[in-house]
Structure formats: structure tokens, C-alpha cells
Amino acid sequence: MGKAMWLVSAPDFLNRMAIFIAQMKKDGCYEAHELDQKNMTIKYDFKKDGRFKVFNNPNADKNSL
């Protein structure tokens, strides 16, 4: 039953992952995540996240937030 279930659910899983990555690229947060090959962990860098670029910009008007 396990192999048959994978054949049924694999296309759905791959479709969801493609949509997830596409949304991350659209939002600008895909570049903020990177894989650490040594520890096999995902690291997140706030400064690379496009969603928060107004907070990282030194020339931004912080009084209008």
C-alpha cells in the first residue's frame, strides 16, 4: 500500500513545492534562505529578504513607518 500511495500523492507534493518556491521567489524571500552543507540545515538571513528591504535600507524614512 505504501508504494501505491506514493504514486498517488507524489504529483500533488511536487505541485505544492513548485507553488511554494514560486511564491517565495515572488515575495523575495527565496534568496534569504540558504542550505548549510556542513550541518545540512537551512539558514535564514533577514538582510537578504526582499519583504523587509525597507527596514534594511539605511536611507529609508523610519519616521513614516
Contacts in CASP RR format, 6 or more apart in sequence:
PFRMAT RR
TARGET T0000
AUTHOR 0000-0000-0000
METHOD contacts of the structure
MODEL  1
MGKAMWLVSAPDFLNRMAIFIAQMKKDGCYEAHELDQKNMTIKYDFKKDG
RFKVFNNPNADKNSL
21 30 0 8 1.000
24 30 0 8 1.000
24 33 0 8 1.000
27 50 0 8 1.000
27 51 0 8 1.000
28 49 0 8 1.000
28 50 0 8 1.000
28 51 0 8 1.000
29 49 0 8 1.000
29 50 0 8 1.000
29 51 0 8 1.000
31 48 0 8 1.000
31 49 0 8 1.000
31 50 0 8 1.000
32 44 0 8 1.000
32 45 0 8 1.000
32 46 0 8 1.000
32 47 0 8 1.000
32 48 0 8 1.000
32 49 0 8 1.000
32 50 0 8 1.000
33 42 0 8 1.000
33 43 0 8 1.000
33 44 0 8 1.000
33 45 0 8 1.000
34 42 0 8 1.000
34 43 0 8 1.000
34 45 0 8 1.000
35 41 0 8 1.000
35 42 0 8 1.000
35 43 0 8 1.000
36 42 0 8 1.000
36 43 0 8 1.000
46 52 0 8 1.000
46 56 0 8 1.000
47 56 0 8 1.000
54 60 0 8 1.000
54 65 0 8 1.000
END
